[in-house]
Amino acid sequence: MACFSWLTSAFLIVYAMSVLMATASVQLTTKTDNPYHPTGGEGSLTPQECPKACDYRCSATSHKKPCLFFCNMCCNKCLCVPSGTYGNKEECPCYNNWKTREGTPKCP
């Protein structure tokens, strides 16, 4: 009987640890590390806020230097950077519609 209660206690401890670990990983994955939270469209940033917003915008790319260069250029003109590391350009029409001579998007 003592063996059964020892096994039951061990199982409950392991189960409780796995539940705690799963809860902790869910909390870590749902927490956003994005320091830039857009407050709304073009003109919502000041030129001083552009580097921080572009650092986050370009954080997931393997081409950091060109991304940061063009993102900061676009941010200084439009005073807006889309949220996230990719997409969401509809939040900033100026940023989205600025094209190169070839017709490709200028802003990352």
GIFENMO-V861341 format. One line per field, one symbol per residue. phi: phi as a letter, one per 40 degrees, with the letter a starting at -180 (. if undefined). psi: psi as a letter, one per 40 degrees, with the letter a starting at -180 (. if undefined). A space follows every 10 residues. Layout:
BEGIN
phi = ???
psi = ???
END
This chain:
BEGIN
phi = .ccccccccc cccccccccc cccccccccc cccccbbcbh gcgcbbdccc dcccdcdccc ccbcccccdc ccccccccfa bccgcagfcc cbdcccccbc ccgccccc
psi = dddddddddd dddddddddd ddddddddde hhehehhieg aieeiidded dddddddede iegddddddd dddddddefi hiiieiafee dgddddehii deeihdh.
END
